[in-house]
């Protein structure tokens, strides 16, 4: 124990500081371009040059070399004395530690903290030592005549300079960073109808029982999330990092209606739950070489993704901006092995998906609604010249339980394999993806039809504008844990085929205009398949982003989705109008205001097609006012 505490004391000295001298200044001072200007001010602030009784330094009076040499020597003695005091305090603390044996070390905590503050000031001594060394050299004769041991003085100053230089290079063993987020969500109803967000959250619902349509003050939710990341700073050996999150955004103890990290709202309203805590990530990583090739590994609670049609988590919360929620990574307790073969990369990853829970037992990042318990995957990425690259992967998602496939067979494994390609030719970019998801019971095939996805497109970058288009098909039983978009409130839609297009235009440095759309239809119009009974599902979005000033930004967006029925009846329609303002409160803080108005009419939705998460058919009209304050540290 004593040896451990001695080491802690040594680290406290190495990374701490001494408070600065008291502030003060002579009314009459040397010209600021004089070489001794800084030295005189430092000596004055240190209380070594006290001036005359009237408080003046009288810098225009010739200062004798002996007077200035005496002041320099006094400064030298003051500095060395302060350094000696620190050494005495360290010895005193070590003596205390020895006397404490195995008892509580709490009594020395405050002294160590104070010592940290004192030693930290030594990092600011470099300029003062430089001034003293320069002065000692110029006034060497005068100092020697005063009986000063110049050899010792030079040795002391050189030693002190070396110590300060080392202190300035010292980094703390652990850095702490993170962010605090405060989110206020207030919903309201319009024309006696509830509103609805794109992720299926009901707006304008009162908190009472039975619930009724309500205004902003009745459907008001104050949410928070705080994340703390602890990271080792060692430059050699394994690197480690841990992120802890405390939040009331996730369900706690069976509460419903909170923001969900990994799924749509399913017709529930926002609500404020009890606080919960969880470990978002905790990893140890290292890089080395294996058989002459690059090799690395990550072990612990980690995040990983491969591609939108292979393995990527969907961000459902456009009303909450946060890197942890928006990064697209699925979480798992496991490991990642990285092999580099020149420019090509081979990644082998795997782990347990379930069990990543809050202290209240809520799953933070379930896959397949919690069906997938374990994931194993292999990913290969290799370049094609300088044009781009290819991303190939094979994944196995295993469950502890059996489920029934659409054809009636049992399965406990989802196999996912496929690839993506991205190539660039001058201003053109060509991209494509293919993925297939057969189901099996262990190694026995359970379902291997209607379970693939295909996407291809091209994009042209004209400098201040970009235009592109593509085509995709997603079959009805495709079941990758991916993120391939939405049509209205239908996330990661299946049984669709059709074209898509986009265009964006930079109208100056501060204004960007954009539009995108998809014009799809059912791939198979068969009962029991998604979107049966429809002819078309068309969706388009137009918007703009505008930089008002250095710290101000604004956005407008309009989204319109229409589902055309095969026969007669009212066609379902979904519209959202969104406006937002973003203001930077300095480099570490930001506040964001958004308002989204929803106008949805589910019309004559065919039986078995769940467009409305609350119930087939219905009218929704209302808004959501959101305020998010983010502080980073």
Residue pairs with C-beta under 8 A, 6 or more apart in sequence:
1 101
1 102
2 97
2 98
5 97
5 105
5 108
6 94
6 97
8 112
9 90
9 93
9 94
9 97
9 112
9 115
11 173
12 112
12 115
12 116
12 119
13 86
13 90
13 115
13 119
14 119
14 166
14 167
14 170
15 116
15 119
15 120
15 167
15 170
15 171
15 172
15 173
16 115
16 116
16 117
16 118
16 119
16 120
17 116
17 117
17 118
17 119
17 120
17 121
17 122
17 123
17 124
18 82
18 86
18 117
18 118
18 119
18 120
18 121
18 122
18 125
19 117
19 118
19 121
20 121
20 124
21 42
21 45
21 46
21 47
22 45
22 47
23 45
24 44
24 45
25 41
25 44
25 45
26 40
26 44
26 51
26 55
26 56
26 57
26 59
27 55
27 56
28 56
28 57
28 58
28 59
28 60
29 37
29 40
29 41
29 57
29 59
30 36
30 37
30 40
30 59
31 37
35 134
36 68
36 135
38 127
38 131
39 72
39 131
39 132
39 134
39 135
40 49
40 57
40 59
42 75
42 127
42 128
42 131
43 49
43 71
43 72
43 74
43 75
44 51
44 57
46 75
46 78
48 71
48 74
48 75
48 78
49 57
49 71
51 57
51 58
52 58
65 139
65 142
66 142
66 146
68 135
68 139
69 135
69 139
69 142
69 143
69 146
70 146
72 132
72 135
72 136
72 139
72 143
73 143
73 146
73 148
75 128
75 132
76 132
76 136
76 153
76 156
76 157
79 125
79 128
79 129
79 132
79 160
80 156
80 160
83 122
83 160
83 163
86 115
86 118
86 119
89 111
89 115
89 118
90 115
93 108
93 111
93 112
93 115
96 107
96 108
97 105
97 108
100 107
100 108
119 167
122 163
122 164
122 167
123 164
123 167
123 168
125 160
125 164
126 161
126 164
126 165
126 168
129 157
129 160
129 161
129 164
130 161
132 157
133 154
133 157
133 161
136 143
136 150
136 153
136 154
136 157
140 150
143 150
143 153
144 150
171 233
172 233
173 232
173 233
173 234
174 230
174 231
174 232
174 233
175 230
175 231
175 233
176 228
176 229
176 230
176 231
176 633
177 228
177 229
177 231
177 632
177 633
178 226
178 227
178 228
178 229
178 243
178 632
178 633
179 226
179 227
179 322
179 630
179 631
179 632
179 633
180 224
180 225
180 226
180 630
180 631
180 632
180 633
181 224
181 225
181 226
181 320
181 322
181 628
181 629
181 630
181 631
182 222
182 223
182 224
182 628
182 629
183 222
183 223
183 224
183 225
183 249
183 320
183 626
183 627
183 628
184 220
184 221
184 222
184 223
184 626
184 627
184 628
185 220
185 221
185 223
185 270
185 319
185 624
185 625
185 626
186 216
186 217
186 219
186 220
186 221
186 624
186 625
186 626
187 195
187 201
187 202
187 203
187 204
187 205
187 214
187 216
187 219
187 269
187 270
187 622
187 623
187 624
187 625
188 195
188 203
188 204
188 214
188 215
188 216
188 219
188 622
188 623
188 625
189 195
189 203
189 204
189 205
189 213
189 214
189 215
189 621
189 622
190 204
190 597
190 621
190 622
190 623
191 621
192 213
193 213
193 619
193 620
193 621
193 622
194 202
194 203
194 204
194 205
194 213
194 620
194 621
194 622
195 202
195 203
195 204
195 597
195 598
195 620
195 621
195 622
195 623
195 624
196 202
196 203
196 489
196 598
196 600
196 620
196 622
197 203
197 265
197 319
197 596
197 598
197 624
198 318
198 486
198 488
198 489
198 559
198 576
199 264
199 265
199 316
199 317
199 318
199 489
199 491
200 264
200 265
200 266
200 267
200 268
200 489
200 613
201 265
201 268
201 269
201 270
201 624
202 265
202 267
202 268
202 269
202 614
202 620
203 219
203 269
203 270
203 598
203 620
203 622
203 623
203 624
204 213
204 214
204 215
204 219
204 622
204 623
205 211
205 212
205 213
205 214
205 219
205 269
206 212
206 213
206 214
206 218
206 219
207 214
207 218
207 219
207 271
211 269
216 625
219 269
219 270
221 270
221 271
221 272
222 272
223 247
223 248
223 249
223 258
223 259
223 272
224 247
224 248
224 249
225 245
225 246
225 247
225 248
225 249
225 322
226 245
226 246
226 247
227 243
227 244
227 245
227 246
227 280
227 324
228 243
228 244
228 245
229 241
229 242
229 243
230 241
230 242
230 243
230 244
231 239
231 240
231 241
231 242
232 239
232 240
232 241
237 286
238 284
238 285
238 286
239 284
239 285
239 286
240 283
240 284
240 285
241 281
241 282
241 283
241 285
242 279
242 281
242 282
242 283
243 279
243 280
243 281
243 282
243 324
244 277
244 278
244 279
244 280
245 277
245 278
245 279
245 280
245 324
246 275
246 276
246 277
247 275
247 276
247 277
247 278
247 358
248 258
248 272
248 273
248 274
248 275
248 276
249 258
249 259
249 261
249 273
249 320
250 258
250 259
250 260
250 261
250 273
250 276
250 278
250 358
250 362
250 364
251 258
251 260
251 273
251 360
251 362
252 258
252 273
252 274
252 275
252 276
252 358
252 360
252 362
253 273
253 274
253 360
253 361
255 271
255 273
255 274
256 268
256 271
257 265
257 268
257 269
257 270
257 271
258 270
258 271
258 272
258 273
259 270
259 317
259 320
260 316
261 325
261 364
261 365
262 313
262 314
262 316
262 364
262 365
262 366
262 367
263 316
263 366
263 369
264 316
264 489
264 491
264 613
265 316
265 613
266 613
267 612
267 613
267 614
267 615
274 360
276 358
276 359
276 360
276 362
277 358
277 359
278 356
278 357
278 358
278 359
278 364
279 301
279 356
280 301
280 324
280 331
280 364
281 300
281 301
281 302
281 303
281 331
282 300
282 301
283 298
283 299
283 300
283 301
283 302
284 298
284 299
284 300
285 296
285 297
285 298
285 299
286 296
286 297
287 294
287 295
287 296
288 295
288 296
289 295
290 339
293 339
293 340
293 341
294 338
294 339
294 340
295 337
295 338
295 339
295 340
296 337
296 338
296 340
297 335
297 336
297 337
297 338
298 335
298 336
298 338
299 334
299 335
299 336
300 333
300 335
301 331
301 332
301 333
301 356
302 331
302 332
302 334
302 335
302 336
302 351
303 327
303 329
303 330
303 331
303 332
304 311
304 329
304 330
304 332
304 336
304 349
304 377
305 311
305 312
305 313
305 328
305 329
305 330
306 312
306 377
306 379
306 391
306 393
306 395
307 391
307 393
307 420
307 433
307 482
308 433
308 482
308 483
308 484
308 485
309 418
309 420
309 433
309 434
309 435
309 453
309 455
309 480
309 482
309 484
310 393
310 395
310 416
310 418
310 420
310 435
310 480
310 482
311 330
311 375
311 377
311 393
311 395
311 416
311 480
311 481
311 482
312 328
312 330
312 481
312 482
312 483
313 328
313 329
313 330
313 365
313 481
313 483
314 328
314 482
314 483
314 491
314 492
315 325
315 326
315 328
315 483
316 491
317 325
319 594
319 596
319 624
319 626
320 626
320 628
321 592
321 628
321 630
322 630
328 483
330 353
330 365
330 367
330 375
330 481
331 353
331 356
331 364
331 365
332 349
332 350
332 351
332 352
332 353
332 356
332 375
333 351
333 352
333 355
333 356
334 349
334 350
334 351
334 352
334 375
335 349
335 350
335 351
336 347
336 348
336 349
337 347
337 348
337 349
338 345
338 346
338 347
339 345
339 346
339 347
339 348
340 346
343 382
343 383
344 380
344 381
344 382
344 383
345 379
345 380
345 381
345 382
346 378
346 379
346 380
347 377
347 378
347 379
347 380
347 381
348 377
348 378
348 379
349 375
349 376
349 377
349 379
350 374
350 375
350 376
350 377
351 374
351 375
352 373
352 374
353 365
353 366
353 367
353 372
353 373
353 374
353 375
354 363
354 366
354 370
354 372
354 373
355 363
356 363
356 364
356 365
357 363
357 364
358 364
363 370
366 372
367 375
367 397
367 481
368 397
368 399
368 414
368 479
368 481
371 399
371 401
371 403
372 397
372 398
372 399
372 414
372 481
373 398
373 399
373 400
374 397
374 398
375 395
375 396
375 397
375 398
376 395
376 396
376 398
377 393
377 394
377 395
377 396
378 393
378 394
378 395
379 391
379 392
379 393
380 391
380 392
380 393
381 389
381 390
381 391
381 392
382 389
382 390
383 389
384 390
384 421
384 423
387 423
387 424
387 425
388 421
388 422
388 423
388 424
388 429
389 421
389 422
390 419
390 420
390 421
391 419
391 420
391 421
391 422
392 418
392 419
393 416
393 417
393 418
393 419
394 415
394 416
394 417
395 415
395 416
395 417
396 413
396 414
396 415
396 416
397 413
397 414
397 415
397 416
397 481
398 412
398 413
399 412
399 413
400 412
401 412
402 410
402 411
402 412
402 441
403 410
403 411
403 412
404 410
404 411
405 411
405 439
405 446
405 447
405 477
406 447
406 477
406 528
407 446
407 447
409 439
409 441
409 446
409 447
410 441
410 446
411 439
411 440
411 441
411 446
411 447
412 440
412 441
412 442
413 439
413 440
413 441
413 442
414 437
414 439
414 479
414 480
415 437
415 438
415 439
415 440
416 435
416 436
416 437
416 480
416 481
417 435
417 436
418 433
418 434
418 435
418 436
418 453
419 433
419 434
419 435
420 431
420 432
420 433
421 430
421 431
421 432
421 433
422 429
422 430
422 431
423 429
423 430
423 431
424 430
427 460
427 461
427 462
428 458
428 459
428 460
428 461
429 458
429 459
429 460
429 461
429 468
430 457
430 458
431 456
431 457
431 458
431 459
431 470
432 454
432 455
432 456
432 457
433 453
433 454
433 455
433 456
434 452
434 453
434 454
434 455
435 452
435 453
435 478
435 480
435 482
436 451
436 452
436 453
437 451
437 452
437 477
437 478
437 479
437 480
438 445
438 446
438 447
438 448
438 451
439 445
439 446
439 447
439 448
439 451
439 477
439 479
440 446
447 477
449 477
450 475
450 476
450 477
450 478
450 524
451 475
451 477
451 478
451 479
452 473
452 475
452 478
453 472
453 473
453 474
453 475
453 478
453 480
453 484
454 472
454 473
454 474
455 470
455 471
455 472
455 473
455 484
456 470
456 471
456 472
457 468
457 469
457 470
457 471
457 500
458 468
458 469
458 470
459 466
459 467
459 468
459 502
460 466
460 467
460 468
464 505
464 506
464 507
465 503
465 504
465 505
465 506
466 502
466 503
466 504
467 501
467 502
467 503
467 504
468 501
468 502
468 503
469 499
469 500
469 501
469 502
470 499
470 500
470 501
471 497
471 498
471 499
471 500
472 484
472 496
472 497
472 498
472 500
473 496
473 497
473 523
474 484
474 493
474 494
474 495
474 496
474 497
474 523
475 494
475 495
475 523
475 524
476 494
476 495
476 523
476 524
476 529
476 530
477 494
478 494
482 492
483 492
484 492
485 491
485 492
485 493
485 518
486 492
486 493
487 493
487 496
487 518
487 520
487 537
487 539
487 561
488 537
488 539
488 561
488 563
488 574
488 611
489 574
489 600
489 611
489 613
490 537
490 611
493 520
493 530
493 531
493 537
494 530
495 522
495 523
495 524
495 529
495 530
495 531
495 532
496 520
496 521
496 522
496 523
496 530
496 531
496 537
497 520
497 521
497 522
497 523
498 518
498 519
498 520
498 521
498 537
499 518
499 519
500 516
500 517
500 518
500 519
501 516
501 517
502 514
502 515
502 516
502 517
503 514
503 515
503 516
504 512
504 513
504 514
504 515
505 512
505 513
505 514
506 512
507 513
509 547
510 546
510 547
510 548
511 544
511 545
511 546
511 547
512 544
512 545
512 546
513 542
513 543
513 544
514 542
514 543
514 544
514 545
515 540
515 541
515 542
515 543
516 540
516 541
517 538
517 539
517 540
517 541
518 537
518 538
518 539
518 540
519 536
519 538
520 536
520 537
520 538
521 534
521 535
521 536
521 537
522 529
522 530
522 531
522 532
522 534
524 532
525 531
525 532
525 533
525 534
525 566
526 532
527 608
528 608
530 609
531 537
531 563
531 609
532 606
532 608
532 609
533 565
533 566
533 606
533 609
534 563
534 564
534 565
534 566
534 606
534 609
535 564
535 565
535 566
536 562
536 563
536 564
537 561
537 562
537 563
537 564
538 561
538 562
538 564
539 559
539 560
539 561
539 562
540 559
540 560
541 557
541 558
541 559
541 560
542 557
542 558
543 555
543 556
543 557
543 558
543 578
544 555
544 556
544 557
545 553
545 554
545 555
546 553
546 554
546 555
547 553
548 554
550 584
551 583
551 584
551 585
552 581
552 582
552 583
552 584
553 581
553 582
553 583
554 579
554 580
554 581
554 582
555 578
555 579
555 580
555 582
556 578
556 579
556 580
557 576
557 577
557 578
557 579
558 575
558 576
558 577
558 578
559 574
559 575
559 576
559 578
560 573
560 574
560 575
561 573
561 574
561 575
562 571
562 572
562 573
562 574
563 571
563 572
563 573
563 603
563 605
563 611
564 571
565 571
565 572
565 603
565 604
565 606
569 603
569 604
570 601
570 603
570 604
571 603
571 604
572 601
572 602
572 603
572 604
572 605
572 611
573 599
573 600
573 601
573 603
574 598
574 599
574 600
574 601
575 598
575 599
575 600
576 596
576 597
576 598
576 599
577 596
577 597
577 599
578 594
578 595
578 596
578 597
579 594
579 595
579 596
580 592
580 593
580 594
580 595
581 592
581 593
581 594
582 590
582 591
582 592
582 593
583 590
583 591
583 592
584 590
585 591
588 631
588 632
588 633
589 629
589 630
589 631
589 632
590 629
590 630
591 627
591 628
591 629
591 630
592 626
592 627
592 628
592 629
592 630
593 625
593 626
593 627
594 624
594 625
594 626
594 628
595 623
595 624
595 625
595 626
596 623
596 624
596 626
597 622
597 623
598 620
598 621
598 622
598 623
598 624
599 620
599 621
600 618
600 619
600 620
600 621
601 619
601 620
602 611
602 612
602 616
602 617
602 618
602 619
602 620
603 617
604 617
605 611
605 612
605 616
605 617
607 616
609 616
610 616
612 618
